[in-house]
């Protein structure tokens, strides 16, 4: 199983739009609003890292209203 967290900075005023679009992405298992450097954190989960990466690159990053992202991938040790 692959798990990642995407820290998202939105364009001011677009927070709700981005949250709504994240809710429509199958691999996004949850998301929370943040206060501070980032506006939203999204938890994503998939059976493999390829699907996880593809979701980030093809579905999350292109969302209109996102200014920047930082992705953290979890590792099983």
mmJSON file of the N, C-alpha and C atoms, coordinates in Angstrom:
{"data_MODEL":{"atom_site":{
"group_PDB":["ATOM","ATOM","ATOM","ATOM","ATOM","ATOM","ATOM","ATOM","ATOM","ATOM","ATOM","ATOM","ATOM","ATOM","ATOM","ATOM","ATOM","ATOM","ATOM","ATOM","ATOM","ATOM","ATOM","ATOM","ATOM","ATOM","ATOM","ATOM","ATOM","ATOM","ATOM","ATOM","ATOM","ATOM","ATOM","ATOM","ATOM","ATOM","ATOM","ATOM","ATOM","ATOM","ATOM","ATOM","ATOM","ATOM","ATOM","ATOM","ATOM","ATOM","ATOM","ATOM","ATOM","ATOM","ATOM","ATOM","ATOM","ATOM","ATOM","ATOM","ATOM","ATOM","ATOM","ATOM","ATOM","ATOM","ATOM","ATOM","ATOM","ATOM","ATOM","ATOM","ATOM","ATOM","ATOM","ATOM","ATOM","ATOM","ATOM","ATOM","ATOM","ATOM","ATOM","ATOM","ATOM","ATOM","ATOM","ATOM","ATOM","ATOM","ATOM","ATOM","ATOM","ATOM","ATOM","ATOM","ATOM","ATOM","ATOM","ATOM","ATOM","ATOM","ATOM","ATOM","ATOM","ATOM","ATOM","ATOM","ATOM","ATOM","ATOM","ATOM","ATOM","ATOM","ATOM","ATOM","ATOM","ATOM","ATOM","ATOM","ATOM","ATOM","ATOM","ATOM","ATOM","ATOM","ATOM","ATOM","ATOM","ATOM","ATOM","ATOM","ATOM","ATOM","ATOM","ATOM","ATOM","ATOM","ATOM","ATOM","ATOM","ATOM","ATOM","ATOM","ATOM","ATOM","ATOM","ATOM","ATOM","ATOM","ATOM","ATOM","ATOM","ATOM","ATOM","ATOM","ATOM","ATOM","ATOM","ATOM","ATOM","ATOM","ATOM","ATOM","ATOM","ATOM","ATOM","ATOM","ATOM","ATOM","ATOM","ATOM","ATOM","ATOM","ATOM","ATOM","ATOM","ATOM","ATOM","ATOM","ATOM","ATOM","ATOM","ATOM","ATOM","ATOM","ATOM","ATOM","ATOM","ATOM","ATOM","ATOM","ATOM","ATOM","ATOM","ATOM","ATOM","ATOM","ATOM","ATOM","ATOM","ATOM","ATOM","ATOM","ATOM","ATOM","ATOM","ATOM","ATOM","ATOM","ATOM","ATOM","ATOM","ATOM","ATOM","ATOM","ATOM","ATOM","ATOM","ATOM","ATOM","ATOM","ATOM","ATOM","ATOM","ATOM","ATOM","ATOM","ATOM","ATOM","ATOM"],
"id":[1,2,3,4,5,6,7,8,9,10,11,12,13,14,15,16,17,18,19,20,21,22,23,24,25,26,27,28,29,30,31,32,33,34,35,36,37,38,39,40,41,42,43,44,45,46,47,48,49,50,51,52,53,54,55,56,57,58,59,60,61,62,63,64,65,66,67,68,69,70,71,72,73,74,75,76,77,78,79,80,81,82,83,84,85,86,87,88,89,90,91,92,93,94,95,96,97,98,99,100,101,102,103,104,105,106,107,108,109,110,111,112,113,114,115,116,117,118,119,120,121,122,123,124,125,126,127,128,129,130,131,132,133,134,135,136,137,138,139,140,141,142,143,144,145,146,147,148,149,150,151,152,153,154,155,156,157,158,159,160,161,162,163,164,165,166,167,168,169,170,171,172,173,174,175,176,177,178,179,180,181,182,183,184,185,186,187,188,189,190,191,192,193,194,195,196,197,198,199,200,201,202,203,204,205,206,207,208,209,210,211,212,213,214,215,216,217,218,219,220,221,222,223,224,225,226,227,228,229,230,231],
"type_symbol":["N","C","C","N","C","C","N","C","C","N","C","C","N","C","C","N","C","C","N","C","C","N","C","C","N","C","C","N","C","C","N","C","C","N","C","C","N","C","C","N","C","C","N","C","C","N","C","C","N","C","C","N","C","C","N","C","C","N","C","C","N","C","C","N","C","C","N","C","C","N","C","C","N","C","C","N","C","C","N","C","C","N","C","C","N","C","C","N","C","C","N","C","C","N","C","C","N","C","C","N","C","C","N","C","C","N","C","C","N","C","C","N","C","C","N","C","C","N","C","C","N","C","C","N","C","C","N","C","C","N","C","C","N","C","C","N","C","C","N","C","C","N","C","C","N","C","C","N","C","C","N","C","C","N","C","C","N","C","C","N","C","C","N","C","C","N","C","C","N","C","C","N","C","C","N","C","C","N","C","C","N","C","C","N","C","C","N","C","C","N","C","C","N","C","C","N","C","C","N","C","C","N","C","C","N","C","C","N","C","C","N","C","C","N","C","C","N","C","C","N","C","C","N","C","C","N","C","C","N","C","C"],
"label_atom_id":["N","CA","C","N","CA","C","N","CA","C","N","CA","C","N","CA","C","N","CA","C","N","CA","C","N","CA","C","N","CA","C","N","CA","C","N","CA","C","N","CA","C","N","CA","C","N","CA","C","N","CA","C","N","CA","C","N","CA","C","N","CA","C","N","CA","C","N","CA","C","N","CA","C","N","CA","C","N","CA","C","N","CA","C","N","CA","C","N","CA","C","N","CA","C","N","CA","C","N","CA","C","N","CA","C","N","CA","C","N","CA","C","N","CA","C","N","CA","C","N","CA","C","N","CA","C","N","CA","C","N","CA","C","N","CA","C","N","CA","C","N","CA","C","N","CA","C","N","CA","C","N","CA","C","N","CA","C","N","CA","C","N","CA","C","N","CA","C","N","CA","C","N","CA","C","N","CA","C","N","CA","C","N","CA","C","N","CA","C","N","CA","C","N","CA","C","N","CA","C","N","CA","C","N","CA","C","N","CA","C","N","CA","C","N","CA","C","N","CA","C","N","CA","C","N","CA","C","N","CA","C","N","CA","C","N","CA","C","N","CA","C","N","CA","C","N","CA","C","N","CA","C","N","CA","C","N","CA","C","N","CA","C","N","CA","C","N","CA","C"],
"label_alt_id":[null,null,null,null,null,null,null,null,null,null,null,null,null,null,null,null,null,null,null,null,null,null,null,null,null,null,null,null,null,null,null,null,null,null,null,null,null,null,null,null,null,null,null,null,null,null,null,null,null,null,null,null,null,null,null,null,null,null,null,null,null,null,null,null,null,null,null,null,null,null,null,null,null,null,null,null,null,null,null,null,null,null,null,null,null,null,null,null,null,null,null,null,null,null,null,null,null,null,null,null,null,null,null,null,null,null,null,null,null,null,null,null,null,null,null,null,null,null,null,null,null,null,null,null,null,null,null,null,null,null,null,null,null,null,null,null,null,null,null,null,null,null,null,null,null,null,null,null,null,null,null,null,null,null,null,null,null,null,null,null,null,null,null,null,null,null,null,null,null,null,null,null,null,null,null,null,null,null,null,null,null,null,null,null,null,null,null,null,null,null,null,null,null,null,null,null,null,null,null,null,null,null,null,null,null,null,null,null,null,null,null,null,null,null,null,null,null,null,null,null,null,null,null,null,null,null,null,null,null,null,null],
"label_comp_id":["UNK","UNK","UNK","UNK","UNK","UNK","UNK","UNK","UNK","UNK","UNK","UNK","UNK","UNK","UNK","UNK","UNK","UNK","UNK","UNK","UNK","UNK","UNK","UNK","UNK","UNK","UNK","UNK","UNK","UNK","UNK","UNK","UNK","UNK","UNK","UNK","UNK","UNK","UNK","UNK","UNK","UNK","UNK","UNK","UNK","UNK","UNK","UNK","UNK","UNK","UNK","UNK","UNK","UNK","UNK","UNK","UNK","UNK","UNK","UNK","UNK","UNK","UNK","UNK","UNK","UNK","UNK","UNK","UNK","UNK","UNK","UNK","UNK","UNK","UNK","UNK","UNK","UNK","UNK","UNK","UNK","UNK","UNK","UNK","UNK","UNK","UNK","UNK","UNK","UNK","UNK","UNK","UNK","UNK","UNK","UNK","UNK","UNK","UNK","UNK","UNK","UNK","UNK","UNK","UNK","UNK","UNK","UNK","UNK","UNK","UNK","UNK","UNK","UNK","UNK","UNK","UNK","UNK","UNK","UNK","UNK","UNK","UNK","UNK","UNK","UNK","UNK","UNK","UNK","UNK","UNK","UNK","UNK","UNK","UNK","UNK","UNK","UNK","UNK","UNK","UNK","UNK","UNK","UNK","UNK","UNK","UNK","UNK","UNK","UNK","UNK","UNK","UNK","UNK","UNK","UNK","UNK","UNK","UNK","UNK","UNK","UNK","UNK","UNK","UNK","UNK","UNK","UNK","UNK","UNK","UNK","UNK","UNK","UNK","UNK","UNK","UNK","UNK","UNK","UNK","UNK","UNK","UNK","UNK","UNK","UNK","UNK","UNK","UNK","UNK","UNK","UNK","UNK","UNK","UNK","UNK","UNK","UNK","UNK","UNK","UNK","UNK","UNK","UNK","UNK","UNK","UNK","UNK","UNK","UNK","UNK","UNK","UNK","UNK","UNK","UNK","UNK","UNK","UNK","UNK","UNK","UNK","UNK","UNK","UNK","UNK","UNK","UNK","UNK","UNK","UNK"],
"label_asym_id":["A","A","A","A","A","A","A","A","A","A","A","A","A","A","A","A","A","A","A","A","A","A","A","A","A","A","A","A","A","A","A","A","A","A","A","A","A","A","A","A","A","A","A","A","A","A","A","A","A","A","A","A","A","A","A","A","A","A","A","A","A","A","A","A","A","A","A","A","A","A","A","A","A","A","A","A","A","A","A","A","A","A","A","A","A","A","A","A","A","A","A","A","A","A","A","A","A","A","A","A","A","A","A","A","A","A","A","A","A","A","A","A","A","A","A","A","A","A","A","A","A","A","A","A","A","A","A","A","A","A","A","A","A","A","A","A","A","A","A","A","A","A","A","A","A","A","A","A","A","A","A","A","A","A","A","A","A","A","A","A","A","A","A","A","A","A","A","A","A","A","A","A","A","A","A","A","A","A","A","A","A","A","A","A","A","A","A","A","A","A","A","A","A","A","A","A","A","A","A","A","A","A","A","A","A","A","A","A","A","A","A","A","A","A","A","A","A","A","A","A","A","A","A","A","A","A","A","A","A","A","A"],
"label_entity_id":["1","1","1","1","1","1","1","1","1","1","1","1","1","1","1","1","1","1","1","1","1","1","1","1","1","1","1","1","1","1","1","1","1","1","1","1","1","1","1","1","1","1","1","1","1","1","1","1","1","1","1","1","1","1","1","1","1","1","1","1","1","1","1","1","1","1","1","1","1","1","1","1","1","1","1","1","1","1","1","1","1","1","1","1","1","1","1","1","1","1","1","1","1","1","1","1","1","1","1","1","1","1","1","1","1","1","1","1","1","1","1","1","1","1","1","1","1","1","1","1","1","1","1","1","1","1","1","1","1","1","1","1","1","1","1","1","1","1","1","1","1","1","1","1","1","1","1","1","1","1","1","1","1","1","1","1","1","1","1","1","1","1","1","1","1","1","1","1","1","1","1","1","1","1","1","1","1","1","1","1","1","1","1","1","1","1","1","1","1","1","1","1","1","1","1","1","1","1","1","1","1","1","1","1","1","1","1","1","1","1","1","1","1","1","1","1","1","1","1","1","1","1","1","1","1","1","1","1","1","1","1"],
"label_seq_id":[1,1,1,2,2,2,3,3,3,4,4,4,5,5,5,6,6,6,7,7,7,8,8,8,9,9,9,10,10,10,11,11,11,12,12,12,13,13,13,14,14,14,15,15,15,16,16,16,17,17,17,18,18,18,19,19,19,20,20,20,21,21,21,22,22,22,23,23,23,24,24,24,25,25,25,26,26,26,27,27,27,28,28,28,29,29,29,30,30,30,31,31,31,32,32,32,33,33,33,34,34,34,35,35,35,36,36,36,37,37,37,38,38,38,39,39,39,40,40,40,41,41,41,42,42,42,43,43,43,44,44,44,45,45,45,46,46,46,47,47,47,48,48,48,49,49,49,50,50,50,51,51,51,52,52,52,53,53,53,54,54,54,55,55,55,56,56,56,57,57,57,58,58,58,59,59,59,60,60,60,61,61,61,62,62,62,63,63,63,64,64,64,65,65,65,66,66,66,67,67,67,68,68,68,69,69,69,70,70,70,71,71,71,72,72,72,73,73,73,74,74,74,75,75,75,76,76,76,77,77,77],
"pdbx_PDB_ins_code":[null,null,null,null,null,null,null,null,null,null,null,null,null,null,null,null,null,null,null,null,null,null,null,null,null,null,null,null,null,null,null,null,null,null,null,null,null,null,null,null,null,null,null,null,null,null,null,null,null,null,null,null,null,null,null,null,null,null,null,null,null,null,null,null,null,null,null,null,null,null,null,null,null,null,null,null,null,null,null,null,null,null,null,null,null,null,null,null,null,null,null,null,null,null,null,null,null,null,null,null,null,null,null,null,null,null,null,null,null,null,null,null,null,null,null,null,null,null,null,null,null,null,null,null,null,null,null,null,null,null,null,null,null,null,null,null,null,null,null,null,null,null,null,null,null,null,null,null,null,null,null,null,null,null,null,null,null,null,null,null,null,null,null,null,null,null,null,null,null,null,null,null,null,null,null,null,null,null,null,null,null,null,null,null,null,null,null,null,null,null,null,null,null,null,null,null,null,null,null,null,null,null,null,null,null,null,null,null,null,null,null,null,null,null,null,null,null,null,null,null,null,null,null,null,null,null,null,null,null,null,null],
"Cartn_x":[0.847,0.0,0.897,0.503,1.239,0.365,0.978,0.271,1.107,0.427,1.116,0.263,0.928,0.259,0.683,-0.289,0.001,-0.356,0.661,0.473,0.187,-0.91,-1.389,-1.499,-0.945,-1.14,-2.106,-3.174,-4.184,-4.053,-4.658,-4.814,-5.85,-5.611,-6.57,-7.996,-8.916,-10.313,-10.73,-9.785,-10.089,-10.06,-9.936,-9.82,-10.995,-12.208,-13.396,-13.481,-13.15,-13.173,-12.202,-11.001,-9.997,-10.475,-11.011,-11.526,-12.601,-13.517,-14.595,-14.051,-13.037,-12.448,-11.683,-11.018,-10.322,-11.301,-12.487,-13.506,-13.937,-13.743,-14.12,-13.027,-11.87,-10.75,-10.751,-10.831,-10.99,-9.896,-8.649,-7.549,-7.357,-8.045,-7.976,-8.901,-8.293,-9.078,-9.572,-8.889,-9.331,-8.532,-9.049,-8.352,-8.787,-7.881,-8.14,-7.66,-8.353,-7.898,-6.799,-5.817,-4.7,-4.597,-3.94,-3.609,-2.091,-1.51,-0.056,0.45,1.581,2.241,1.406,0.667,-0.156,-1.631,-2.485,-3.92,-4.696,-4.234,-4.931,-3.892,-4.215,-3.426,-4.373,-3.953,-4.763,-4.017,-4.715,-4.149,-4.595,-3.636,-3.955,-3.443,-4.182,-3.828,-4.111,-3.186,-3.324,-2.666,-2.914,-2.284,-0.809,-0.411,0.985,1.425,2.74,3.286,3.035,2.97,2.714,1.362,0.319,-1.023,-1.057,-0.346,-0.288,0.345,1.484,2.188,1.348,0.712,-0.129,-1.277,-1.882,-2.962,-2.471,-1.308,-0.755,-0.5,0.174,0.585,-0.584,-1.493,-2.547,-3.872,-4.132,-5.433,-5.383,-4.35,-4.307,-3.62,-2.411,-1.665,-2.365,-3.095,-3.764,-5.019,-5.45,-6.674,-6.539,-7.506,-7.528,-7.697,-6.851,-6.893,-5.726,-4.97,-3.769,-2.589,-1.895,-0.714,0.566,0.594,1.81,1.465,2.279,2.108,3.461,3.417,4.587,4.068,4.709,4.232,5.179,4.593,5.344,4.841,5.735,5.349,5.74,4.832,5.114,5.9,6.69,7.49,7.322,7.195,7.16,8.56,9.037,10.402,10.344],
"Cartn_y":[-1.173,0.0,1.242,2.245,3.503,4.622,5.427,6.55,7.806,8.901,10.176,11.303,12.405,13.613,14.742,15.498,16.626,17.899,18.72,20.034,21.014,21.734,22.565,24.024,24.888,26.328,26.745,27.411,27.819,29.308,29.676,31.088,31.637,32.798,33.338,33.353,32.851,32.807,31.533,30.672,29.447,28.198,28.365,27.222,26.252,26.767,25.915,25.195,25.874,25.241,24.067,24.266,23.201,22.038,22.33,21.268,20.457,21.123,20.43,19.513,19.975,19.159,17.974,18.167,17.058,15.971,16.368,15.399,14.487,14.917,14.117,13.207,13.197,12.361,11.073,9.958,8.655,8.33,8.623,8.24,9.189,10.317,11.233,10.668,10.186,9.541,10.533,11.661,12.718,13.976,15.085,16.366,17.299,18.178,19.106,20.495,21.495,22.878,23.109,23.921,24.238,25.741,26.135,27.538,27.614,28.475,28.588,28.661,28.037,28.11,27.464,26.399,25.691,25.868,25.727,25.935,24.631,23.573,22.285,21.171,20.086,18.858,17.753,16.998,15.898,14.586,13.595,12.252,11.435,10.782,9.952,8.542,7.565,6.172,5.353,4.451,3.605,2.259,1.309,-0.002,0.028,1.011,1.072,2.519,2.728,4.083,4.688,3.866,4.387,5.094,4.444,5.043,6.296,6.243,7.391,8.591,8.351,9.42,9.962,9.069,9.483,10.375,10.03,10.834,12.239,12.329,13.632,14.482,13.898,14.648,14.969,14.02,14.188,14.704,14.506,14.9,16.031,16.027,17.04,18.319,18.22,19.434,20.313,19.74,20.604,21.327,21.073,21.701,23.222,23.865,25.318,25.875,26.815,27.4,26.974,25.974,25.562,26.378,27.009,27.792,26.964,26.031,25.255,24.008,22.959,21.74,21.254,20.491,19.776,18.401,17.358,16.004,15.248,14.548,13.697,12.271,11.354,9.964,9.172,8.328,7.48,6.254,5.721,4.526,3.521,2.274,1.203,0.697,0.735,0.272,-0.996],
"Cartn_z":[0.0,0.0,0.0,-0.748,-0.823,-0.256,0.597,1.214,1.038,0.739,0.6,1.162,1.425,1.881,0.954,0.482,-0.399,0.354,0.591,1.209,0.084,0.201,-0.902,-0.48,-1.316,-1.173,-2.271,-1.881,-2.861,-3.184,-4.276,-4.607,-3.624,-3.021,-2.05,-2.591,-1.773,-2.146,-2.868,-3.21,-3.961,-3.082,-1.78,-0.884,-1.01,-0.993,-1.061,-2.405,-3.488,-4.81,-4.86,-4.324,-4.326,-3.457,-2.282,-1.407,-2.113,-2.789,-3.493,-4.584,-5.304,-6.374,-5.797,-4.666,-4.017,-3.596,-3.165,-2.748,-3.893,-5.118,-6.272,-6.798,-6.152,-6.596,-5.781,-6.461,-5.812,-4.786,-5.093,-4.202,-3.019,-3.016,-1.868,-0.792,0.306,1.354,2.4,2.546,3.451,3.159,3.655,3.487,4.609,4.989,6.085,5.704,6.206,6.07,7.09,6.728,7.611,7.798,8.85,9.078,9.15,8.359,8.337,6.92,6.687,5.385,4.272,4.594,3.622,3.975,2.976,3.169,3.356,2.694,2.724,2.759,3.477,3.378,2.936,1.935,1.419,1.629,2.149,2.31,1.113,0.456,-0.693,-0.434,-0.923,-0.69,-1.928,-2.235,-3.41,-3.141,-4.027,-3.9,-4.262,-5.079,-5.504,-5.694,-5.701,-5.826,-7.199,-8.23,-9.573,-9.625,-9.113,-9.117,-8.253,-7.144,-6.242,-6.951,-7.574,-8.291,-9.434,-10.149,-11.277,-10.804,-9.671,-9.103,-8.78,-8.174,-7.799,-9.036,-10.01,-11.201,-12.129,-12.321,-13.325,-12.769,-11.468,-10.939,-9.913,-9.07,-8.011,-8.476,-8.971,-9.353,-10.381,-11.353,-12.345,-11.845,-10.608,-10.122,-10.166,-10.79,-10.862,-9.448,-9.087,-7.754,-6.882,-7.333,-6.601,-7.098,-6.161,-6.511,-6.391,-5.409,-5.17,-4.367,-4.534,-3.744,-3.247,-2.182,-1.679,-1.279,-1.796,-1.568,-0.653,0.311,1.227,1.041,0.674,0.503,1.738,2.197,3.337,2.904,3.833,3.543,4.673,4.285,5.275,5.477,6.721,7.021,7.841],
"occupancy":[1.0,1.0,1.0,1.0,1.0,1.0,1.0,1.0,1.0,1.0,1.0,1.0,1.0,1.0,1.0,1.0,1.0,1.0,1.0,1.0,1.0,1.0,1.0,1.0,1.0,1.0,1.0,1.0,1.0,1.0,1.0,1.0,1.0,1.0,1.0,1.0,1.0,1.0,1.0,1.0,1.0,1.0,1.0,1.0,1.0,1.0,1.0,1.0,1.0,1.0,1.0,1.0,1.0,1.0,1.0,1.0,1.0,1.0,1.0,1.0,1.0,1.0,1.0,1.0,1.0,1.0,1.0,1.0,1.0,1.0,1.0,1.0,1.0,1.0,1.0,1.0,1.0,1.0,1.0,1.0,1.0,1.0,1.0,1.0,1.0,1.0,1.0,1.0,1.0,1.0,1.0,1.0,1.0,1.0,1.0,1.0,1.0,1.0,1.0,1.0,1.0,1.0,1.0,1.0,1.0,1.0,1.0,1.0,1.0,1.0,1.0,1.0,1.0,1.0,1.0,1.0,1.0,1.0,1.0,1.0,1.0,1.0,1.0,1.0,1.0,1.0,1.0,1.0,1.0,1.0,1.0,1.0,1.0,1.0,1.0,1.0,1.0,1.0,1.0,1.0,1.0,1.0,1.0,1.0,1.0,1.0,1.0,1.0,1.0,1.0,1.0,1.0,1.0,1.0,1.0,1.0,1.0,1.0,1.0,1.0,1.0,1.0,1.0,1.0,1.0,1.0,1.0,1.0,1.0,1.0,1.0,1.0,1.0,1.0,1.0,1.0,1.0,1.0,1.0,1.0,1.0,1.0,1.0,1.0,1.0,1.0,1.0,1.0,1.0,1.0,1.0,1.0,1.0,1.0,1.0,1.0,1.0,1.0,1.0,1.0,1.0,1.0,1.0,1.0,1.0,1.0,1.0,1.0,1.0,1.0,1.0,1.0,1.0,1.0,1.0,1.0,1.0,1.0,1.0,1.0,1.0,1.0,1.0,1.0,1.0,1.0,1.0,1.0,1.0,1.0,1.0],
"B_iso_or_equiv":[0.0,0.0,0.0,0.0,0.0,0.0,0.0,0.0,0.0,0.0,0.0,0.0,0.0,0.0,0.0,0.0,0.0,0.0,0.0,0.0,0.0,0.0,0.0,0.0,0.0,0.0,0.0,0.0,0.0,0.0,0.0,0.0,0.0,0.0,0.0,0.0,0.0,0.0,0.0,0.0,0.0,0.0,0.0,0.0,0.0,0.0,0.0,0.0,0.0,0.0,0.0,0.0,0.0,0.0,0.0,0.0,0.0,0.0,0.0,0.0,0.0,0.0,0.0,0.0,0.0,0.0,0.0,0.0,0.0,0.0,0.0,0.0,0.0,0.0,0.0,0.0,0.0,0.0,0.0,0.0,0.0,0.0,0.0,0.0,0.0,0.0,0.0,0.0,0.0,0.0,0.0,0.0,0.0,0.0,0.0,0.0,0.0,0.0,0.0,0.0,0.0,0.0,0.0,0.0,0.0,0.0,0.0,0.0,0.0,0.0,0.0,0.0,0.0,0.0,0.0,0.0,0.0,0.0,0.0,0.0,0.0,0.0,0.0,0.0,0.0,0.0,0.0,0.0,0.0,0.0,0.0,0.0,0.0,0.0,0.0,0.0,0.0,0.0,0.0,0.0,0.0,0.0,0.0,0.0,0.0,0.0,0.0,0.0,0.0,0.0,0.0,0.0,0.0,0.0,0.0,0.0,0.0,0.0,0.0,0.0,0.0,0.0,0.0,0.0,0.0,0.0,0.0,0.0,0.0,0.0,0.0,0.0,0.0,0.0,0.0,0.0,0.0,0.0,0.0,0.0,0.0,0.0,0.0,0.0,0.0,0.0,0.0,0.0,0.0,0.0,0.0,0.0,0.0,0.0,0.0,0.0,0.0,0.0,0.0,0.0,0.0,0.0,0.0,0.0,0.0,0.0,0.0,0.0,0.0,0.0,0.0,0.0,0.0,0.0,0.0,0.0,0.0,0.0,0.0,0.0,0.0,0.0,0.0,0.0,0.0,0.0,0.0,0.0,0.0,0.0,0.0],
"pdbx_formal_charge":[null,null,null,null,null,null,null,null,null,null,null,null,null,null,null,null,null,null,null,null,null,null,null,null,null,null,null,null,null,null,null,null,null,null,null,null,null,null,null,null,null,null,null,null,null,null,null,null,null,null,null,null,null,null,null,null,null,null,null,null,null,null,null,null,null,null,null,null,null,null,null,null,null,null,null,null,null,null,null,null,null,null,null,null,null,null,null,null,null,null,null,null,null,null,null,null,null,null,null,null,null,null,null,null,null,null,null,null,null,null,null,null,null,null,null,null,null,null,null,null,null,null,null,null,null,null,null,null,null,null,null,null,null,null,null,null,null,null,null,null,null,null,null,null,null,null,null,null,null,null,null,null,null,null,null,null,null,null,null,null,null,null,null,null,null,null,null,null,null,null,null,null,null,null,null,null,null,null,null,null,null,null,null,null,null,null,null,null,null,null,null,null,null,null,null,null,null,null,null,null,null,null,null,null,null,null,null,null,null,null,null,null,null,null,null,null,null,null,null,null,null,null,null,null,null,null,null,null,null,null,null],
"auth_seq_id":[1,1,1,2,2,2,3,3,3,4,4,4,5,5,5,6,6,6,7,7,7,8,8,8,9,9,9,10,10,10,11,11,11,12,12,12,13,13,13,14,14,14,15,15,15,16,16,16,17,17,17,18,18,18,19,19,19,20,20,20,21,21,21,22,22,22,23,23,23,24,24,24,25,25,25,26,26,26,27,27,27,28,28,28,29,29,29,30,30,30,31,31,31,32,32,32,33,33,33,34,34,34,35,35,35,36,36,36,37,37,37,38,38,38,39,39,39,40,40,40,41,41,41,42,42,42,43,43,43,44,44,44,45,45,45,46,46,46,47,47,47,48,48,48,49,49,49,50,50,50,51,51,51,52,52,52,53,53,53,54,54,54,55,55,55,56,56,56,57,57,57,58,58,58,59,59,59,60,60,60,61,61,61,62,62,62,63,63,63,64,64,64,65,65,65,66,66,66,67,67,67,68,68,68,69,69,69,70,70,70,71,71,71,72,72,72,73,73,73,74,74,74,75,75,75,76,76,76,77,77,77],
"auth_comp_id":["UNK","UNK","UNK","UNK","UNK","UNK","UNK","UNK","UNK","UNK","UNK","UNK","UNK","UNK","UNK","UNK","UNK","UNK","UNK","UNK","UNK","UNK","UNK","UNK","UNK","UNK","UNK","UNK","UNK","UNK","UNK","UNK","UNK","UNK","UNK","UNK","UNK","UNK","UNK","UNK","UNK","UNK","UNK","UNK","UNK","UNK","UNK","UNK","UNK","UNK","UNK","UNK","UNK","UNK","UNK","UNK","UNK","UNK","UNK","UNK","UNK","UNK","UNK","UNK","UNK","UNK","UNK","UNK","UNK","UNK","UNK","UNK","UNK","UNK","UNK","UNK","UNK","UNK","UNK","UNK","UNK","UNK","UNK","UNK","UNK","UNK","UNK","UNK","UNK","UNK","UNK","UNK","UNK","UNK","UNK","UNK","UNK","UNK","UNK","UNK","UNK","UNK","UNK","UNK","UNK","UNK","UNK","UNK","UNK","UNK","UNK","UNK","UNK","UNK","UNK","UNK","UNK","UNK","UNK","UNK","UNK","UNK","UNK","UNK","UNK","UNK","UNK","UNK","UNK","UNK","UNK","UNK","UNK","UNK","UNK","UNK","UNK","UNK","UNK","UNK","UNK","UNK","UNK","UNK","UNK","UNK","UNK","UNK","UNK","UNK","UNK","UNK","UNK","UNK","UNK","UNK","UNK","UNK","UNK","UNK","UNK","UNK","UNK","UNK","UNK","UNK","UNK","UNK","UNK","UNK","UNK","UNK","UNK","UNK","UNK","UNK","UNK","UNK","UNK","UNK","UNK","UNK","UNK","UNK","UNK","UNK","UNK","UNK","UNK","UNK","UNK","UNK","UNK","UNK","UNK","UNK","UNK","UNK","UNK","UNK","UNK","UNK","UNK","UNK","UNK","UNK","UNK","UNK","UNK","UNK","UNK","UNK","UNK","UNK","UNK","UNK","UNK","UNK","UNK","UNK","UNK","UNK","UNK","UNK","UNK","UNK","UNK","UNK","UNK","UNK","UNK"],
"auth_asym_id":["A","A","A","A","A","A","A","A","A","A","A","A","A","A","A","A","A","A","A","A","A","A","A","A","A","A","A","A","A","A","A","A","A","A","A","A","A","A","A","A","A","A","A","A","A","A","A","A","A","A","A","A","A","A","A","A","A","A","A","A","A","A","A","A","A","A","A","A","A","A","A","A","A","A","A","A","A","A","A","A","A","A","A","A","A","A","A","A","A","A","A","A","A","A","A","A","A","A","A","A","A","A","A","A","A","A","A","A","A","A","A","A","A","A","A","A","A","A","A","A","A","A","A","A","A","A","A","A","A","A","A","A","A","A","A","A","A","A","A","A","A","A","A","A","A","A","A","A","A","A","A","A","A","A","A","A","A","A","A","A","A","A","A","A","A","A","A","A","A","A","A","A","A","A","A","A","A","A","A","A","A","A","A","A","A","A","A","A","A","A","A","A","A","A","A","A","A","A","A","A","A","A","A","A","A","A","A","A","A","A","A","A","A","A","A","A","A","A","A","A","A","A","A","A","A","A","A","A","A","A","A"],
"auth_atom_id":["N","CA","C","N","CA","C","N","CA","C","N","CA","C","N","CA","C","N","CA","C","N","CA","C","N","CA","C","N","CA","C","N","CA","C","N","CA","C","N","CA","C","N","CA","C","N","CA","C","N","CA","C","N","CA","C","N","CA","C","N","CA","C","N","CA","C","N","CA","C","N","CA","C","N","CA","C","N","CA","C","N","CA","C","N","CA","C","N","CA","C","N","CA","C","N","CA","C","N","CA","C","N","CA","C","N","CA","C","N","CA","C","N","CA","C","N","CA","C","N","CA","C","N","CA","C","N","CA","C","N","CA","C","N","CA","C","N","CA","C","N","CA","C","N","CA","C","N","CA","C","N","CA","C","N","CA","C","N","CA","C","N","CA","C","N","CA","C","N","CA","C","N","CA","C","N","CA","C","N","CA","C","N","CA","C","N","CA","C","N","CA","C","N","CA","C","N","CA","C","N","CA","C","N","CA","C","N","CA","C","N","CA","C","N","CA","C","N","CA","C","N","CA","C","N","CA","C","N","CA","C","N","CA","C","N","CA","C","N","CA","C","N","CA","C","N","CA","C","N","CA","C","N","CA","C","N","CA","C","N","CA","C","N","CA","C","N","CA","C"],
"pdbx_PDB_model_num":[1,1,1,1,1,1,1,1,1,1,1,1,1,1,1,1,1,1,1,1,1,1,1,1,1,1,1,1,1,1,1,1,1,1,1,1,1,1,1,1,1,1,1,1,1,1,1,1,1,1,1,1,1,1,1,1,1,1,1,1,1,1,1,1,1,1,1,1,1,1,1,1,1,1,1,1,1,1,1,1,1,1,1,1,1,1,1,1,1,1,1,1,1,1,1,1,1,1,1,1,1,1,1,1,1,1,1,1,1,1,1,1,1,1,1,1,1,1,1,1,1,1,1,1,1,1,1,1,1,1,1,1,1,1,1,1,1,1,1,1,1,1,1,1,1,1,1,1,1,1,1,1,1,1,1,1,1,1,1,1,1,1,1,1,1,1,1,1,1,1,1,1,1,1,1,1,1,1,1,1,1,1,1,1,1,1,1,1,1,1,1,1,1,1,1,1,1,1,1,1,1,1,1,1,1,1,1,1,1,1,1,1,1,1,1,1,1,1,1,1,1,1,1,1,1,1,1,1,1,1,1]
}}}
